[in-house]
Amino acid sequence: MNPQDLLRYVDSLHREKNIDPSLLFSAIESALATAARRQYGEEADIIVRIDHDSGRIHAEINGAPLDQEQIGRIGAQTAKQVIIQKVREAERDALMAEYREQIGQMVSGVIQRADGGVATVQLGNVEAILPRSEQISGESLHANERVRAVVFEVRATGNRVRVVLSRTRPQLVKCLFEQEIPELSEGVIAINSISREPGYRSKVAVSSTDSQVDPIAVCVGYRGSRIKSVREELAGEHIDVVRYSDDPQILIPNALQPAEIEQVLLCNMIGRAIVLVQEDQLSLAIGRRGQNVRLASKLCGWDIEIMTGGELEEQIERAVAGFSQLDGMTEDLAQQLVEQGYLSYDDLSVIEPETLMQMGGLTAEQVDVIVEQAETQAEEAEAAATEERKKRKHERETAAAQAAVDESAAAESGQAAEEAVAEGSEENVSDGAQQGESDSSVAVEDAEEDRGSEAVSEEENATVESETIDESTKQDSDKENVAVENTNNDDEAEQIASGELEDPDKT
């Protein structure tokens, strides 16, 4: 290999790929030695060195130097392959270093594919993946859409770099706040802690370095404009911004907003905070499915337990009575344990032995006996609780099955009633039709009788009229005959008078 060509190639890779030249020279030396062993035997003692200034290769086999021609035959192809491999490895390492520095930071990319629940996101010089488990619940991603997420994990797979993104981590909320709120980058306000259930709700505790600046108002923005932008990016996730305090007595009530808190009792030995509320605030403090108290616990770093004053008194009495029954436990020690927040056998089973020894002046053997009894009682209580849950579940399933049967029976009864009503309607229609037909027949018969009566009446009237007419005609005829007869008599009388006719009487 030409020394000048080797130097130019190494320098070019150093400038373009940001690969250390000494790393390339060392890789080429190692590859040349391996190639020489293949040719001269694995037992051969081979040393290869490259002058970083001139690029000349020096090689020795069993103490004897090799000339440049022999080195050239061995090294040309080998050096080329090694350089290609090292370039790929160097590119991978550079990407690994670049994205490992961005873990927890927000990046923006374009979705290339979104199938099978896994989205592939192009980040410029690398393809990242956004698994379904790291997507916001209920969120729908589509190809060619721009998406923002935080770098969650970076790992090497062969010569490639796999970057895993996440949209469910609390860091995404923080990055979005920093993008929307300049006061965060300026240091006027600060985000002290975040707790989040992706797609549902987040709590953000903020504080201000300037007493004149309200950190909550700054984060919410004018008419909620800033918080609205963050919510839109998180698919409508609800965000509570609360005021941070170093004092748990102040921070815990703030974290449990909007519930009103009466009192906070801190049990420092076990990291528990007992929060007392009024009966009407109990469900609000706990939240839907325990979400509010769960997020508040994560935000504050305390195991928060919500209860009313009456419930606390009952638990204290039950715990003192239960602890006092354990062998080696005095009532005074039981009272001390309860005051420190140990309210169940489960709490007592995980107590530090040294703590119990100091509190009660007990020996290690006595403490072991008490802890062993507490563990047994805790297991029995857990078994009883499990059995009770199974019983309740069975009762619910039975009630649901019975409700389904009742509903089915009601549906069948309703269907039968509908069918009966339908059949009754058909019978009524049939009876009505028959009655109608009967009524129609009667009406026809009555009509025929009426028509017959009318016909008889008309016939009788016609006969009477006919007889009347005939009688009248006869009378008129008689009158006419009489008139004719009278006329003839008058004519005859005139003729006799004139002498034209001889009077019959005289004759």
C-alpha positions, 0 to 999 in steps of 0.5 A: 500500500502506498504510504501517502495514500494510507495517510490521506485516507486516514486523515480523510476519515478523521475529518469526515467521521471524527475518527481518531487517527491513532485508532485507525493506525492501530486497527490496520496494524492488528489486521496486517499481523493477523493476515501475516499469520494466516500466510506464515503460520499461527506460530510465527512471531509477527510485529507490525508498526506504521509510522504515523508521519510517513505512513510506511509499514514496518513488519518483522517475522520471528525477528526478520524484517519483511520488505515492502513488496511482501508487506504490500502483498499482505496488506493492501486488501486487508487494510482496505477491509479493516478500514471499512470495518473501522469506519462502520464501527466508528460511525456507530460509536459516534452515534452512540455517544451522540444519543447517549448524551441526549438520554432524557432530552426531547427530540423531534422526528417524522414518523416513517411507519406506524404498524403493529403498534411500533412507530419508526421515527426518522431523526435525521442521521438515525432511525429510532423506534417508539414502542407501543409501551412507550406511547400515550394510551389512546394515542394514534400515530400516523406516517408522515406526522411529526412527533416529539419524544424523549430519548429513553434508551440507546443500544448497539445492534451489530454495526447499527445504533438502536435509539428507543424513544418514549412519550410516557416518561415524566421528562417529556412533561418537563421538556415541554414546560421548558419549551413553552416557559422561558422563565425555566431556562432563565432560572426564575422558576424551577420544576422540583418534581413531576409525577405522571400517569401518561394520558390521564394526569400529571402533577408538577411541583414548581418553585420560584427564586423570586418572591415577586414571581408566582410560579403557578401563574407563570406555568399556566400562562395568560388564560391558560395558554401555556399549559394548554399547549403542553396538554395538546402535545400530550393528547389532552392529559390533565396537568396539576401545577402545585407549589413546591415546599421543603416542608412535607406538612405544606407540600403534601396538602398542596399535592392533594389539591383540590381536596381540603386537608385537615391534618398531616401526621408524619411517620418518619421511621417508615416514610408514611404520611397519614392525612386526615380529611372530612368525610365529604373530602375523602373521595376527592382526596383519594381520586378516581381509582386512587389516582390523586393520592397515588400521584401525590405520593410520587410527587412528595416521596411519602407513602400517603394514606388518606383516612378520617379521624374516626378511621384512624382511631379505629386503626390505632385501637385495633393495632394496639390490641393486635400487637399486645397479643404477640409474645414478648410485646408489652402494651407500652411498646405496642403504643410506641409502635403505633405512634411511629406509624406501625399500624399493621402486622405487615408494617411490623414484619419489616421493622429494623431489628435495631429499632425495635430493640432500642424502643423496647429494650429487647434482645435480638432473640426477643425481636426475632420472635416478635418479627416472626409472629408478625410475619405469620400474622401478616401472611394469614391476614393477606390470605384472609384478604385474598379469600375475601376478595375472591368471595366478593368477586364470586358474589359479583359474578353470581349477581351478574349472572343472576341479573343476566338470567333475570334480564333474559327472563324479562326479555322472554316474558316481554316477548311472550307478552308482545306475541300474546298482544299480537295474537289478541289483536289478530283475534280481535281483527278476525272477530271484528272482520266476522262481526263486520261481515255479519253486520254487512250481511244483516245490512244487506238483508235489511237493505234488500228487505227495504228495497223489497218493501219499497218495490211492493209499496211502489207496485201497490202505489202503481196499481192504485194510480193505475186504477185511479187513472183508469177510473178517471179515464173512464169518467172522462170517456163517459163525459165525452160520450155524454157530451157527444150525445148531447151534441148530437141531440142539439144537432138533431134538434136544429135539423128538426127545427129547420125542417130538414129532419122530420120529428120522430115523435110526430111520425 
